[in-house]
Amino acid sequence: MQETAVRWVATAGEVPADLWATSFPATLEGDWWYRALERGRLEGQFCFAYGIIERGSQAVGIAPTFLMDVPIDLVAPPLVAAALRAGARVLPRLRYQRTLFVGSPCSDEGTVGLVPETSLASVLDPVQDALEERARALDAQMIVWKDFPDESRVDFDRMVATRRLFRATSFPGTRLRLSGPAFEDYVAALPPAKRHRLRRNLRRGNDALPLIDTVVTRPDATVLAEIFALFWQTYEHGKTKFERLTPEFFAAIAVEPPAHFVLLREPASGRLVAFMLLFLLGHRAINKFIGLDYQLGRAARLYFRLWERALRWALAVGATEIQSGQTGYGVKLDLGHELVPLTNYCRHRSPLVHRLYAAVAARITWASLDDELRRTGR
C-alpha cells in the first residue's frame, strides 16, 4: 500500500472542488459550509485549516480542523479550573486551553471526509501524526476529535489503545425519522401524552398570537438584520456557549443553496418574532439555528410553531429525517426526537494532565453534562 500523508491548506477554496464533492456527499455539510464559516468574521474565535489526505499522488480525503482557545471552565475539572483561574491573575493565558479540533465548531457530528473505498481505519494513524505535529507548531496543548458517532467507534477504539487517546462522552445529537407524507402523520405517531402536549401548545399559541409563516431563501440585508437580532436574543439566553456567530456569518450562509429560513411574523406590524435556519441536504434536513423574541413570553409558543412550519416544509421537500442539534433536549424529546450518541477522542500533550482529564472523562455521562437529560433519566 502506498504511504498516506497529510498536506495542510488554510481555506476551503484551496481544496479541489471534486474532492469536496466525492468525500463530503450530499447529506454532509461540505465546502459551502466551511466557506460560510471562513467568511463569518469568526477569526477571533477559530482558526480553520484543512488536512488533504493523500495516498501517493491521489487525494483520498479531507480532515477539517479548527484551532480554538477554549475557556478552561468548559474543559477542566472544577478544582483544576479554580486553581487555573487563580493563577490566571498572574498569567492570563491560564484562562484558556489552546485546542486543535478535528471537525466543525457548529456541526452535529465530526466527519473526516473520504472518497469511496477509503476506510477511516486506514487514515487515522497518519492524520493523528499530522495533528500532533501541527499541535506542537501551534502550541496547542490538546487534540480533540470532536463529536464522532458510534459508527466510527471501532476504529477509534484501536486509537485509544495504541495512540494514548481517551474517550469523553459528548452532548448527544438529536434526530427525528419521518414517516408518512403529512404533518398529521407525524403527530399521530407520537405517544399520546406527547401528542396531546404538542396540540395544546400549538392551539394556545395560535389563540394568543396569530402569525404569518413563510420559508425563504437568500433573504436581503434588512431581513438578515432582523434574523440576527433574534439569534442574539436566543444566544444570550442559552446556557452552553461554544461559538458566537456574527451578522457576517448569516450573510455568508444565506446565499448558499442548502440554506432555508422559516420566518414567523406578526400580521399587523410585519415584525419578525421567530426564525429557524434549516439546511436541506439530500434526504436530510438540519435544524441549525433559531431565534425567538423573548419579549413575547411563553404565551405565543414560538418554538412549537416554528417546529410545525419546519416539519411541514421538510415533508413537502421529501426529507426523511431531521437533525436538531445538541442541547435543548427536553422539548426535542417531547417532539419525538431520539438521542444520537457522540464521543470526543482526546489527547493532552502533558502526560500528567492527560491522565487527570482521562480520569474525569471516564465519569462523564449525559446526565452529568445536561440538567434536562438528568431530569429525564438519560
N, C-alpha and C positions, 0 to 999 in steps of 0.2 A: 504494500500500500504506500502511496506517495505521502510525503511528510505534510502535515497540516500546520499552517501558520496563520497569524492574525496581523492584519495591517490596519492601522487606525486612521480615520478621517474625521474632520471636525464638524461636517454638516451632512444632512441627509442628501443634499443635492450632489455630493461627491460620490455617493454610492450609485452604481449603474442602475438605471430605471428597470431593466429587465431582471436584475437580481432582486429588487424590491418586489416585483410582480410575482416571481416564482417562489420566493422564500416567505413572503407575507401575503398569502392569498386573501380572497375577498372577505372572509369573516374576521380578519385581524386588522387592527389599526396599523396602517403601513406608512409609506413615505409622506402622505398628505398630513398625517397626524404629527409626525416629527417636524415637518416644515412649520406647522402652526405653532408648536411649542417654541421653536427657534425664533420665530417672528414675534413672539408674545412678550418680549421685553422681560424675560424671566432670568436673565443672566445673573442678577443679584442673588438668585436662589439656587440655580442649577447651571452646570456646565456640561453640555452634551458632547458625546463622541460616539463613533460607530466602529466596531471592530468588523472588518470584512474578513471572513474566514475563507482561506484559500488552501486548496489541495493541489499542489503543483502549480500549474498555470491557470487552474479553474477556480472561480469563486463559488463557494458552496453554501454560504450563509452570511447572516448579519447578526451581530450581538450589540444591540443598542445599550448605551450606558449613560449615566449621568453622575456627576460629582456634586455632593451637597455637604455643607457644614451643618450637620444635624444638631439641633439643641439637645444638650446632654440629658435634659429631663425626659426626652422621648425614648432614650435607649438605655440609660444606666439604671441599675437597681437603686432604690430610694436612698440608702445610706451612702452609696458611692456618689450619687448625684449631689447629695447635700455637701459632701466633702469637696467635690469639684466646684460647686457654687462658691464655697468659702474661699477656695484657692483662686477662683477667678477674679476676686477683688484685687489680687496682685498680678495675676497672669490671665488677661481676658480670654485668651484662646481656649482656656479650660472649660468655657461655657459650651463649647461645640466639639463635636467629633467629626472630623473630615472622613466622609464615607464615599466609596465608589460602588455604585449600584449597577447591576445588570437589570434592564427593564425600563419602564417609563414611570415618571412620578405620578401620573394620573390614570394609568390603565388598570383594569381589573386583574389581569394576570400577567406575569412575566413571560416573555417569549424570546427565545433565540430562534430567529427565522432560518429555516434550512430548505434547500432545494430538495425535490423529491429524490428518494433513495439515499439520502444522507441522514444518518441517525444522530440523535442527540448524544448518545453514549460515545460516539466516535470523535466528537469535537470538544467534549467537556474538559479534558486534560489540557489540550493546547490553549483553550480560552482561559482556563484558570491560570496557566503560566503567564499568559499575556496580561491578565488582570493584576497579578502580583507584581509584575514588572512595572506596569503603569501606576499602580498604587504607590509604589516606592518613589517613582518620579514625581508624583503629585503630592507626596507627603500625606496620603490617606491612610489612616490607621486601620480602617475597617473595609472589608469587601462583603457585599451583600447581593446574593442572587434573590431578587425581590419578588415575592408573591407567585411562586411557581405551583402549578396544580398537581394533584395526586398522580396524574398520568405520567409525570416525569420523575416520580419518587424513586423508582427502582434505580434509575441512572444516577440520581443524586446520592442514594444510599451508599453506593460504591465510593463516591467522592468524600462522603463523611468519613468512611473507614480509611481511605488512603491519603487524603489531602488535608487533614486537620480542619474540616469544616464542622460546624454544629448546626442543628436544626432549631428553628424558633417558629412556633405556631403564629400565624399572621391573622389579621382580621379576615374572616371568610368573605368571599364574594356572595352575591345573591342572583338567583336565576329563576325565571318562570318559563316553563314549557307550555306553549299554547296548543290547545286542541279545539277544533271547531272553528267555523269561519266568522262567528259573530261574538260581540261583547257579551251578549246574553248567554252564550255557551260557556264562556269563562266564568260568569257569575254563578251559573247553575252548577258548575263543577266544584265550587268552593264548599268546604264543610258548612253545615247550616249556621253555626254561630258566626263564622266569618262572613258568610253571605248576608246575613241579617245586618251586621255592623256596617258593611260597605253600602248596602242600600240605604240604611238610615243616614249615614254620613252624606251620601250624595243628595238625598231628599232634603235634609236640613240645610245643606249648603246652598242648594238651588232656591229654597224658600227664603233664606236670609239675604242672598245677594245674587240676582240673576247676572250672568256673564255671557259674553260673546267669545267663542273659541275659534282659533284658526291655527293652521300649520303652515309655516312659511319657510322658504329658503332664501339665502342671500339678503337678509334684512339690511336696510340702509343705515346710515350713521345715526339718525335720530332714534330709530328703534333699538339699535345696539346700545345707545346710551341708556335707554330705559331698562334694557336687559341687564346691563352691568350694575345699575343701581340696585336692582332686586337681588342679583347674585351677591353683592356686597352685604346687603342686609342679612342674607342667609349665612354667609361666611362668618359674620360677626356673632351669629347665634350658635354656631357649631362648636362642639367641644374638642374634636380632633382636627387639627390644622396641620397639614403636611405641605401642601402647595398653596400659594397665594396668587390667584390669577389676576390678569390685568385687562383693561379695555383693549389693548393691542392684541392680546390673545383672542378675545372674542371676535375682533375684526378679522383676524387671520383665519380662524376656524370657520367663520360664517361663509366664506367663499368656496369652501371645499365641498364637493358634491355629496358626500355622505351626511352632511350636517342638515338637520331639520329642527325647527323651533316650534314648539307648541306655545301659543300665546293666549292668555286669558285677559280680557279687558272688560271694564265697566261699560255698559251700553250708552249711558248718557254722556259721560265725560270722555270716553275713549281711553281712560287711564289704564296702563298696564299694571296688573296686580299679581301676575304669576307667569313664569315661563319654565319650560323644560327643554334642554338641548338633547336631541336624540341623534344617534348615528344609525344609518341603515347599511349593514354590511352583509350582503348576501341574504341568507335566511335569518340573520341575527339582527335584532335591534338593541342598541345600548342606550340606556337611560343615564346620561353622563353628568349633567349638572342641572340644578334647579335654582329658582329664585322666587321668594314669596314676599308679599307685602305684609309684614308682621303688624302693621298698624291696624289691620282689619280684624285681628284677633282670630280666635278659633271658629267663630260662628260661620265663616264663609267656607270652611272645609276645603281650602285651596289645594292641598296636596292630593286629596282623593279625586277632585275634579280634574286636576292635571293628569292624574293616572288614568282616569276613564278616557279622556281625549287621546292620550298617548297610546293606550291599548287599542282603541278603535282604529287609529291610524296604522299601527303595526299590523293588525289583522288585515286591513284593507290593502296593504302593500305586500302581503304574503309572508311576513315574518313568522317563524315557528318557535322562536324563543326571545325573551327579553332578559338582558343582564342589567341589574340595577345597582351594582357597585357595593362598596363597603360602608359600614355604619348605617344608622337609622334602621336598625334591624326589627324593632317591634312592629312598626307599621308595615314593613315589607313582608314579614312573616304572616301578618294578618291578611295581606293581599294575595297570599298563596305562593310566595317565593320559597325555594329551597336554598339551603346554605351550601356553598361550594368551598371545601377545604383548600387553603392556600398555605404555603410554607416558605419561610425565608431560610436560605442557607448562607452561613456567615463564617467569616474568618477575621480575627483581630491580629494585628501584627505582633503585639506583645503576647507571649505565651501565658503569662500570669493573668492578664486581663481577659484573654481568650477563655481560660478555664473558669474564671469568675462569671463571665457572661454565659458560657455554656451551662453552668450550674443553675443560673437564674432562668435561662430559656427552657430548661427541662421541666420547670414548674409552671410555665405559661399555658393557660387554657383559654378557650373562648370566653368562659365566664370571668376570668381574671382580666381579660382585655376590655370587656364591654359590659356595662351595667345592664343594658337591655337583654343581652344574651344570658347574663346571670339570672335575671328575673324570670326568663322563660325556661330556665333549667338546661340550657345548652352547654 
